[in-house]
């Protein structure tokens, strides 16, 4: 498998990792938005004077917009990979590559699902990946 094919097939996985990293940052900011000093002895809950909740809320909104954009990119990339895999003639190669790059399964799990040995799965993966045709209009990484 060439580096170009590997980059094409793994692009949705890298985008998904970026989405998860941003979501973790959002959770951290949401945790930081919790008030530090809360008084419950009055009629209303009051935070501290230096509560940076507005700043954190703006950051969360900006990161959430990035997550939403990346989700659309992820769906488009998965569709491109699915279309490229669907053009393969060998059904077993299509199945292995779909399980690996669309459903993100491990080789051992693919072997169990298809009732083949892991060595056969590696062989089907290698031969299928070598036959993948990357679309010419495929968008490049940012």
NORWO-V964309 format. One record per helix or strand of 3 or more residues. SS is the DSSP state (A for helix, B for strand). FROM is the first residue (numbers start at 1). TO is the last residue. If there is no record, write none. Layout:
[[SS & FROM & TO] [SS & FROM & TO]]
This chain:
[[A & 3 & 32] [A & 53 & 86] [A & 91 & 101] [A & 107 & 114] [A & 118 & 131]]
